[in-house]
Amino acid sequence: MNLLGRLNAYERLMRLDKPIGILLLAWPTLWALWVSAGGKPSPFMVWIFMLGTVLMRSAGCVINDYADRNFDGHVERTRSRPLATGEVGTREALLLAGGLALAAFVLILPLHPLVIQLSFGALFLAAAYPFTKRFFAIPQAWLGVAFGFGIPMAYAAQLFAVPMQAWLLLAANVFWAIAYDTEYALVDREDDLKIGIRTSAITFGRFDVAAVMACYAIAIALLALYGRIENLGIFYYGGLTVAACIAAYHYTLIRERDRARCFRAFLHNNWLGAAVFAGIVLDFALR
């Protein structure tokens, strides 16, 4: 394989060609950055966390594909992934994941020591997530903690502490992640049943759609409580209302459990995260 082909394989292995994961990781981090900074985070802080988001999401994708390399070839959606096809070797993948994680760690060295301490927890959560699908009935909950761990790190970077409301925001992110990743898991449910992978779509069974909507409702409720504790105003709740309407729209997409529409609902969660962020930005900007 020539250099261009290898770089293309690495890009697909890191899922840089599919940025939805970066966005779903970035939105809760941005929520926390804006609120903890009183609406005025420094560009330097935003740059560190956004670049760290890209690096850690990329590392997580590589680790995920390494863990699933013997399964992905049996799943329609994942059979062309570089590790499954042999385009990238396992040793290469581990070195790539390690390099990405190391780069992310170096990135946060200028920040408060508490951020560095929390980063070890973030690394453990990201590395362990792929293996939870072997034994955990709802691995999407673990994913929600991993995807939301930028929240306590953002608070720690700016307040040098992690207050209770940061953990509340993380809890909201967990329920949001269960909702959107169950939509994603509905796409692969038939294949996952054959190969023995555990997902929330399988665990919820015939109550899958109801469970997704319940998780959206809990996430919105926790975000509303978070807004009250942080004294956020009308524009925040306006953004939250838009997010709730988006979640309701997802019901129309997933109720028939059509694969393409479920995947569309999953991708559409980018707009839910953006709506909450827009509400936060406007709330602080227009005070």
KANOR-V15308 format. One record per helix or strand of 3 or more residues. SS is the DSSP state (@ for helix, = for strand). FROM is the first residue (numbers start at 0). TO is the last residue. If there is no record, write none. Layout:
BEGIN
ss=[SS SS]
from=[FROM FROM]
to=[TO TO]
END
This chain:
BEGIN
ss=[@ @ @ @ @ @ @ @ @ @ @ @ @]
from=[2 19 42 71 81 89 112 138 149 163 199 233 258]
to=[12 35 66 73 84 106 131 147 158 194 228 253 284]
END
